[in-house]
Amino acid sequence: MAAIDEAKKILDDFEKSPGSGSWPHLKSADIISGARARLDDPGKIRQGAASLCGPASLLFCLILNDPKAYAWYVTHLWTNGSAKIGTLDVKPGLSLRTYDPPASKIAPVDWMTLASIRDSENAVLSYDSVDVAAGGITMPGTLSGWLSKVGIGSGKNVTNVVFTKGKSDIEEAEKLRATMNHVCLFINADMLDSAKQDNKSVIPNHWVVLSGPVSFLDKDRIVFTVFTWGNGSRSVPTTGDLSLSSFLKNFYGFVSAPAKSTYNASRPRPR
């Protein structure tokens, strides 16, 4: 049985007796249906208005790498209010578990799974609302540590939180993606908006996952696809051209981790 089918069986068995759970404002039916949809298409993970792009990138990679781990995570987190993915302890606070997330802003399964990871990491700030910003920022070292702890593995952390990176860094990121590695880009989200993509940013504020080849066109154009905001193959740029120089104004590096040996067999890589 393929890993994806085993993961779906975990959800099927759980559905027979999900119990009352530890999330008073969430419904088990919504959690199960949402988890199934994400196993079929990890790109459906969507943090929406919440500042949870780091956890979203992590779980996108996790489903591609080990869908059973995602299914176990969902079912244990629902039942116990805490869970473990590999050696990553996820123990969200009571205020997060009793929060009623607006359906218009984030899906129940994404709130439960993404916000719990973020809240577990925060030593001072609690992440207990979709409107919290500071408590949701994921630093490169944190994402790199998560990728290692959940069992994906240790890779490279080629990032800077102050200065942008260069062409050689995105070329290295593409080489890693093409040789069986998950690659998360650290960017300023202006890069994803054709009206703002030429702006020079001051800080990075968003994580995306490379989901397709990075191509250099002519002397100064770049195109690629990423996972972000509920889309597993979002084209960058979405319309028109993106110059390499404009790209580099909003590119702060990448974090990578090697895909496990069953990666191709269990979940084909996005193109």
Long-range contacts (C-beta under 8 A, 24 or more apart in sequence): 2-265, 2-266, 3-66, 3-67, 3-68, 3-262, 3-265, 3-266, 3-267, 4-39, 4-67, 4-266, 4-267, 6-67, 6-68, 7-39, 7-67, 7-68, 7-70, 7-71, 8-36, 8-39, 8-71, 10-68, 10-71, 10-72, 10-75, 11-35, 11-36, 11-39, 11-71, 11-74, 11-75, 14-75, 18-75, 18-78, 18-79, 19-79, 21-78, 21-79, 22-78, 22-79, 22-80, 22-81, 22-97, 23-78, 23-81, 23-97, 23-112, 24-97, 24-98, 25-98, 25-99, 25-100, 25-101, 26-78, 26-108, 26-111, 26-112, 27-108, 28-78, 30-107, 30-108, 30-109, 31-74, 31-78, 31-108, 31-109, 31-112, 34-107, 34-108, 34-109, 34-110, 35-70, 35-71, 35-74, 35-109, 38-63, 38-70, 38-109, 39-63, 39-67, 39-70, 39-71, 41-232, 42-227, 42-232, 42-267, 43-211, 43-227, 43-230, 43-231, 43-232, 43-233, 43-270, 44-230, 44-232, 45-110, 45-114, 45-227, 45-230, 46-106, 46-107, 46-110, 46-229, 46-230, 47-106, 47-110, 47-114, 47-229, 48-105, 48-106, 48-107, 48-110, 48-130, 48-229, 48-230, 49-105, 49-106, 49-130, 49-131, 50-105, 50-106, 50-111, 50-114, 50-115, 50-130, 50-132, 50-136, 51-132, 51-133, 51-135, 51-136, 51-137, 52-110, 52-114, 52-115, 52-118, 52-136, 53-138, 53-206, 53-207, 53-208, 53-228, 54-118, 54-136, 54-137, 54-138, 54-142, 54-143, 54-146, 54-207, 55-113, 55-114, 55-115, 55-117, 55-118, 55-138, 55-146, 56-110, 56-114, 56-207, 57-143, 57-184, 57-207, 57-208, 57-209, 57-227, 58-117, 58-143, 58-146, 58-147, 58-150, 59-113, 59-114, 59-117, 60-209, 60-227, 60-232, 61-147, 61-152, 61-182, 61-184, 61-209, 61-257, 62-150, 62-152, 63-267, 64-182, 64-259, 64-263, 64-267, 64-269, 64-270, 65-151, 65-152, 65-182, 65-259, 65-260, 65-263, 65-267, 66-150, 66-151, 66-152, 66-260, 66-266, 67-266, 67-267, 69-150, 69-151, 73-113, 74-109, 74-112, 74-113, 77-112, 77-113, 77-116, 78-112, 83-116, 85-149, 85-150, 85-151, 86-149, 86-150, 86-151, 87-149, 88-117, 88-146, 88-149, 88-150, 89-120, 90-116, 90-117, 90-120, 91-116, 91-120, 92-116, 92-119, 92-120, 93-119, 93-126, 93-128, 95-126, 95-128, 96-126, 96-127, 96-128, 99-128, 99-129, 101-130, 102-130, 105-130, 106-130, 117-146, 137-205, 138-207, 140-186, 140-253, 140-255, 143-184, 143-207, 143-255, 144-255, 144-257, 147-182, 147-255, 147-257, 148-257, 151-260, 152-182, 152-257, 152-258, 152-259, 152-260, 153-257, 153-258, 153-260, 154-257, 155-181, 155-182, 155-255, 155-256, 155-257, 155-258, 156-254, 156-255, 156-256, 157-253, 157-255, 158-253, 158-254, 158-255, 158-256, 159-186, 159-204, 159-252, 159-253, 159-254, 159-255, 160-252, 160-253, 161-203, 161-204, 161-252, 162-203, 163-252, 164-201, 164-248, 164-249, 164-250, 164-251, 164-252, 165-248, 165-251, 165-252, 165-253, 166-248, 167-244, 167-248, 169-251, 169-253, 169-254, 170-214, 170-222, 170-247, 170-248, 170-251, 170-254, 171-214, 172-254, 173-210, 173-214, 173-254, 173-256, 174-210, 174-213, 174-214, 174-224, 176-254, 176-256, 177-210, 177-213, 177-214, 177-256, 178-213, 180-258, 180-259, 180-263, 180-264, 181-256, 181-257, 181-258, 181-259, 182-209, 182-256, 182-257, 182-258, 182-259, 183-209, 183-210, 183-254, 183-255, 183-256, 184-208, 184-209, 184-210, 184-254, 184-255, 184-256, 185-209, 185-210, 185-226, 185-251, 185-253, 185-254, 186-251, 186-252, 186-253, 186-254, 186-255, 187-250, 187-251, 187-252, 188-250, 188-252, 190-250, 191-236, 191-242, 191-246, 191-247, 191-250, 191-251, 192-228, 192-234, 192-236, 192-238, 194-237, 194-238, 194-239, 194-240, 197-237, 197-242, 197-246, 197-247, 197-250, 198-243, 198-246, 198-249, 199-249, 199-250, 200-249, 200-250, 201-249, 201-250, 204-252, 208-234, 210-254, 211-269, 211-270, 211-271, 212-270, 212-271, 213-271, 216-244, 220-244, 220-245, 222-247, 225-270, 225-271, 227-270, 232-270, 233-270, 233-271
